[in-house]
């Protein structure tokens, strides 16, 4: 009976599993935030290049294909 009580006390005091779950959740949140940041920055850059291409098309300096983003 004493051995069972000792094992129960050790199991109760063991925090390794809880810490692993907490770190896993933290890693998931950080990964999701990084993916969202990359997507947001990518959208911003695409918008800037599209605006640049439209401005180049409107000017007499050159032309730009908005579909491909290739200018001359």
N, C-alpha and C positions, 0 to 999 in steps of 0.2 A: 504494500500500500504506500509505503514511503517513497518507493521508486516511482510510482505512478504520480504522486503529488509533485515530486521533483521534476518529472517530465512535463507535467501540466504547467508548472511555474516557469520553466525554461521556454515553453511554447508561448506563454502569455507575454514574456519579456522580450521575445525575439521581434525586432522591428525591421529586419531585412526585407521581408516581403512588402511591407507597407512603403518603405523607402523606394523600392524598385517600382512600385505602381506610381508613386508620386513623380519619380524621375521620368517614367514613361509618358505620363500625361504632360509633363513640362516639355519634353522633347517633341511631342506631337503638336503642342501649341506653338512652339518656336518654328517648327517645320511649316505649319499652316501659315503663320505670319510671313515667313520668308517667301513662300510661293505667292501669296497675295501681293507682297511688295514687288516681286519680279514681274508679275502680270501687270500691275499698275504702272510701273516704270516702262514696260514694253509698250503699253497703250499710249503713254505720254510721248514716247519717242516716235512712235508711228504717226501720231497726230502732228508732231512738229515737222517730220519729213514730208507729210502730205501737204501741210501748209506751205512749206518751202517750195515744194514742187508746183503748187498752185500759183505762188508768187512768181516763180520763174516762168511759168507758162504765160502769165499776164504781162510780163515785161518784154521789151524788145531784145533782151540780151540772149535769150535762148529758148529752148523748148524742153518740156518734161513730159514723159508718159506717166500719168498718175497710176496706172495699173501696175507697171513694172518699176517705177521710180527711177527710170533711166533718163538722164538729161543730156542735152547737147549744147 
